[in-house]
Amino acid sequence: MIPISKTALITGITGQDGSYLAELLLHKGYEVHGLIRRSSTFNTSRIDHIYTDPHDPEARLFLHYGDLSDCEQISNIIYNIKPEEIYHLGAQSHVRVSFDTPEYTGNVTGLGTTRLLETIRKSGTGIRFYQASSSEMFGATPPPQSEGTSFWPRSPYACAKVYAYYMARNYRDGYGMFACNGILFNHESPRRGETFVTRKVTRGIASIASRKEKYLYMGNLDARRDWGYSPEYVEAMWQILQQEKPDDYVIGTGESHSVQEFLEEAFTYAGLDWEEHVRIDPKYFRPTEVESLIADGTKAEQTFGWKPKVTFRDLVRIMVDSDFRAAGLEPIGEGDEALDRIYPDRWWKAD
């Protein structure tokens, strides 16, 4: 049994990043606690492979029911587990959905951060706090975007994230708290939510290849994003909280690709013609669009040496192979080969 080194709390542990981060921290010897919302159905599929019965004397992953809109629940959980680190990843994180639920998005994504920060402040402890900020905060500001770039949010989600970002800085400046913002650009994986554009594409291709669907319906194909690989990004989260002083960091690849480029790369890899299968549906367009995001991650590279290893091409192949496998199809294999080549001793479960 690995000796317990630290205790950490992860909000949003059942999401893409939360599941990878939980694996990373367990690998490093942490005791990990996760906040999950109570529901009549289980939504723990991304962490089922690392979860053990809490009665097991060697269990190091524990789940707690709670909601970011309930300050009392949050306070009780933090008081009882006494974490040394809190990774705040939980949010209403779908940008398009935030236009339909702006109040809920502001309450959970924005005020949820304030509730956590205020609980930490009142505890009087030296908890280190990571705020999952987003490249969406830059919005319409021309790329490349760095820590010094002005924000110009273009969605209720981005507005809520800007509020949360400044609250973390305010608590750091005003109360001397170890509060950091990780401004992560788009990062994907086979664990990405099925309604997010990259996973929508790779799942759609698998459905087309298995003859379950004929068309994939998309929105704006011209939007450009800086896409990376999620396991690498959660390593950056951990590194940010290990620094001597709290600070804010941009994390991204420094490359930009359009949604159409992602489509072309994925369909070509699967041996399909994207123009034959893709249809445009206006309902998937946002009222206000973010045209281009490109990270300038110089500060993170110079401060703690973070650099991405998985390329855009490899990322697409990793995701297509995974969704082919999930659909009962034989994966093409180049994505699997890329992972074995780049990360032969990876700490996360192969997807």
C-alpha positions in Angstrom: 0.0 0.0 0.0 1.3 3.5 -0.9 1.7 5.7 2.2 -0.8 8.6 2.1 1.1 11.8 1.3 -1.7 14.4 1.2 -5.5 14.7 1.2 -7.2 16.4 -1.7 -10.8 17.3 -2.5 -12.0 17.4 -6.2 -15.2 19.0 -7.2 -16.4 17.7 -10.5 -14.6 14.4 -9.9 -17.0 12.5 -12.2 -16.1 14.6 -15.2 -13.4 14.2 -17.8 -10.7 16.2 -15.9 -11.9 15.1 -12.4 -11.5 11.4 -13.3 -8.0 11.8 -14.7 -6.9 14.1 -11.8 -8.2 11.5 -9.3 -6.1 8.8 -11.0 -3.0 11.1 -11.0 -3.4 12.0 -7.3 -3.9 8.3 -6.3 -0.8 7.5 -8.3 1.1 10.1 -6.2 -0.2 8.6 -2.9 -2.9 11.0 -2.1 -6.1 10.3 -0.3 -8.8 11.7 -2.7 -12.2 12.9 -1.9 -14.7 13.8 -4.6 -17.9 16.0 -4.5 -20.8 14.4 -6.4 -24.4 15.5 -6.8 -27.1 13.3 -5.4 -29.2 11.7 -8.1 -31.5 8.7 -8.6 -29.0 7.3 -11.2 -25.3 6.8 -10.9 -23.0 9.0 -13.0 -19.7 7.6 -11.9 -18.6 5.6 -15.0 -15.4 7.6 -15.5 -14.1 6.7 -12.0 -15.6 3.2 -11.5 -12.3 1.6 -12.4 -10.5 3.3 -9.5 -13.3 3.2 -6.9 -13.2 0.7 -4.1 -15.6 0.0 -1.3 -15.0 2.7 1.4 -15.0 -0.2 4.0 -11.8 -1.5 2.4 -9.0 -0.6 4.8 -6.8 0.3 1.8 -9.5 2.6 0.2 -8.1 6.0 -0.7 -11.0 7.4 -2.9 -14.1 8.6 -1.1 -17.2 10.3 -2.6 -19.4 12.8 -0.8 -22.8 14.1 -1.8 -22.9 17.8 -2.2 -23.9 20.7 -4.4 -22.0 23.8 -5.3 -25.1 25.8 -4.7 -25.3 24.7 -1.0 -22.8 26.5 1.2 -23.6 24.4 4.3 -22.9 21.2 2.5 -19.6 22.5 1.2 -18.5 23.8 4.6 -19.3 20.5 6.3 -17.4 18.4 3.8 -14.3 20.6 4.0 -14.4 20.8 7.8 -14.7 17.0 8.1 -12.1 15.8 5.6 -9.6 18.7 6.2 -7.9 18.6 2.7 -4.6 20.2 2.0 -5.5 20.8 -1.6 -8.8 21.6 -3.3 -9.2 21.3 -7.1 -12.3 23.1 -8.1 -13.4 21.6 -11.4 -17.1 21.4 -10.9 -19.3 23.7 -13.0 -22.1 23.9 -15.5 -19.4 23.7 -18.2 -21.3 23.4 -21.5 -20.9 26.8 -23.3 -23.9 26.4 -25.6 -26.2 25.2 -22.7 -25.2 28.3 -20.7 -27.2 30.5 -23.1 -30.3 28.5 -22.2 -29.6 28.4 -18.4 -27.7 31.6 -17.6 -28.9 32.0 -14.0 -28.1 28.4 -13.1 -24.7 28.7 -14.8 -23.9 31.9 -12.8 -25.0 30.3 -9.6 -23.0 27.1 -9.9 -20.0 28.2 -12.1 -19.6 31.6 -10.6 -20.9 31.7 -7.0 -19.9 28.1 -6.4 -16.3 29.3 -6.4 -17.1 32.0 -3.9 -18.7 29.5 -1.5 -15.5 27.4 -1.6 -13.2 30.3 -1.1 -15.2 31.7 1.8 -15.3 28.3 3.5 -11.5 28.1 3.1 -11.0 31.6 4.5 -13.2 30.9 7.5 -11.4 27.6 8.2 -8.2 29.5 8.9 -6.2 26.7 7.3 -3.5 26.8 4.6 -5.6 24.9 2.0 -4.2 25.3 -1.5 -7.0 26.1 -4.0 -7.1 25.5 -7.7 -9.7 27.3 -9.8 -10.4 25.8 -13.2 -10.5 28.9 -15.3 -11.2 28.7 -19.0 -9.9 30.0 -22.3 -13.5 31.0 -23.1 -12.9 34.0 -20.8 -10.8 35.5 -23.6 -13.7 35.3 -26.0 -13.4 37.9 -28.7 -9.9 39.1 -27.7 -7.5 38.4 -30.6 -5.0 35.5 -30.2 -2.5 34.5 -29.0 -3.8 34.7 -25.4 -1.6 34.8 -22.3 -1.9 35.6 -18.6 -1.8 39.3 -19.5 -4.4 39.2 -22.2 -7.7 41.1 -21.5 -10.9 39.1 -21.1 -13.8 39.6 -23.5 -16.3 36.8 -22.5 -18.9 35.8 -25.1 -21.3 33.5 -23.2 -22.9 33.2 -19.8 -20.5 30.4 -19.0 -17.5 32.6 -19.8 -18.9 35.5 -17.8 -19.3 33.2 -14.8 -15.8 32.0 -15.2 -14.4 35.5 -15.3 -16.2 36.3 -12.1 -14.8 33.1 -10.5 -11.3 34.0 -11.8 -11.3 37.4 -10.1 -12.8 36.1 -6.9 -9.8 33.6 -6.6 -7.4 36.5 -7.2 -9.3 38.7 -4.8 -9.0 36.1 -2.0 -5.4 35.6 -2.8 -4.6 39.4 -2.7 -6.9 40.2 0.2 -6.4 37.3 2.6 -3.1 35.8 1.5 -4.7 32.6 0.5 -3.0 30.1 -1.8 -5.5 30.5 -4.6 -4.5 29.8 -8.2 -6.2 30.0 -11.6 -5.3 27.5 -14.3 -6.6 29.0 -17.6 -6.8 25.9 -19.6 -7.5 25.9 -23.3 -9.6 23.1 -24.8 -8.5 19.7 -23.8 -10.1 16.5 -25.0 -10.0 12.7 -24.5 -12.2 9.6 -24.9 -13.7 10.7 -21.6 -15.0 14.0 -23.0 -18.7 14.5 -22.6 -20.7 13.3 -25.5 -22.3 16.7 -26.3 -18.9 18.5 -26.6 -17.9 19.0 -30.2 -14.9 16.8 -30.5 -16.5 13.8 -28.8 -19.7 14.5 -30.8 -17.6 14.1 -34.0 -15.7 10.9 -33.0 -18.9 9.3 -31.7 -20.8 10.3 -34.8 -18.1 8.8 -37.0 -18.3 5.5 -35.1 -22.1 5.5 -35.5 -21.8 6.2 -39.2 -19.1 3.5 -39.6 -21.3 1.0 -37.8 -24.3 2.0 -40.1 -26.4 3.2 -37.1 -26.5 6.8 -38.5 -26.0 8.4 -41.9 -25.4 12.0 -40.9 -23.7 14.1 -38.3 -25.3 17.5 -37.6 -23.0 20.3 -36.7 -23.0 24.1 -36.0 -20.2 26.6 -36.8 -17.3 24.8 -38.6 -15.1 27.9 -38.8 -14.5 28.4 -35.0 -10.8 27.7 -34.2 -9.6 26.2 -31.0 -6.4 25.2 -29.3 -7.0 21.4 -28.6 -4.8 19.3 -26.2 -5.0 16.0 -24.4 -6.7 16.0 -21.0 -4.3 13.7 -19.0 -1.5 16.2 -19.7 -3.6 19.1 -18.5 -4.4 17.6 -15.1 -0.7 17.2 -14.6 -0.4 20.9 -15.0 -3.2 21.5 -12.4 -1.2 19.5 -9.9 2.0 21.3 -10.8 0.4 24.7 -10.3 -0.5 23.9 -6.7 3.0 22.6 -6.0 4.7 25.9 -6.7 6.2 28.0 -3.9 3.9 31.0 -4.5 0.3 31.1 -5.8 -0.1 32.4 -9.3 -2.2 32.1 -12.5 -1.1 30.1 -15.6 -2.3 29.6 -19.2 -2.1 26.0 -20.3 -2.4 25.1 -24.0 -0.6 23.8 -27.1 0.0 27.0 -28.9 -1.6 25.6 -32.1 -5.0 26.4 -33.5 -7.3 24.3 -35.6 -10.8 24.8 -36.9 -13.8 22.5 -36.2 -13.7 21.7 -39.9 -10.1 20.6 -39.6 -11.0 18.3 -36.8 -13.8 16.9 -38.9 -11.5 16.4 -41.9 -8.8 14.7 -39.8 -11.2 12.4 -38.0 -13.3 11.4 -41.0 -10.1 10.8 -43.2 -8.6 8.7 -40.5 -11.8 6.6 -40.4 -11.7 6.3 -44.2 -14.9 8.4 -44.7 -15.7 11.6 -46.6 -16.9 14.2 -44.1 -18.7 16.2 -46.8 -20.9 13.3 -47.5 -22.0 12.8 -43.9 -22.0 16.2 -42.2 -25.0 18.5 -42.2 -25.3 22.0 -40.7 -28.1 22.7 -38.2 -28.5 26.4 -37.1 -29.7 25.3 -33.6 -26.1 24.4 -32.8 -24.8 28.0 -33.4 -24.2 30.2 -30.4 -25.8 33.6 -30.2 -22.3 35.1 -29.8 -19.3 33.1 -31.0 -15.7 32.9 -30.0 -13.8 32.8 -33.3 -10.2 31.9 -32.4 -8.3 30.8 -29.3 -4.5 30.1 -29.2 -2.6 29.7 -26.0 0.7 31.4 -25.1 1.9 29.0 -22.4 5.4 30.5 -22.1 4.9 31.2 -18.4 4.0 27.6 -17.4 6.9 26.2 -19.5 9.4 28.5 -18.0 8.1 28.2 -14.4 7.6 24.4 -14.1 8.5 23.0 -17.5 5.0 22.0 -18.7 4.8 21.2 -22.4 2.3 19.0 -24.3 3.5 15.8 -26.0 0.3 14.6 -27.7 -0.2 16.4 -31.0 -3.5 17.4 -32.6 -3.2 14.5 -35.1 -2.6 12.0 -32.4 -5.4 13.3 -30.2 -7.9 12.8 -33.1 -6.7 9.3 -33.6 -6.8 8.4 -29.9 -10.4 9.6 -29.7 -11.6 7.9 -32.9 -10.0 4.6 -31.9 -11.7 4.7 -28.5 -15.1 5.4 -29.9 -14.7 2.7 -32.6 -13.9 0.3 -29.7 -17.0 1.5 -27.7 -19.2 0.9 -30.8 -18.0 -2.6 -31.1 -15.8 -1.9 -34.1 -12.1 -2.8 -34.6 -10.0 0.4 -33.8 -7.8 1.5 -36.6 -4.9 1.5 -34.1 -2.8 4.5 -34.8 -4.2 6.3 -31.8 -3.4 3.4 -29.5 0.1 3.1 -31.0 0.7 6.9 -30.4 -0.2 6.5 -26.8 2.1 3.5 -26.3 4.9 5.4 -28.0 4.4 8.7 -26.1 3.4 7.3 -22.7 4.5 3.7 -22.4 4.3 3.9 -18.6 1.2 6.1 -18.3 -0.5 6.4 -14.9 -4.0 6.6 -16.3 -6.2 3.7 -17.4 -6.2 3.2 -21.2 -9.5 4.4 -22.5 
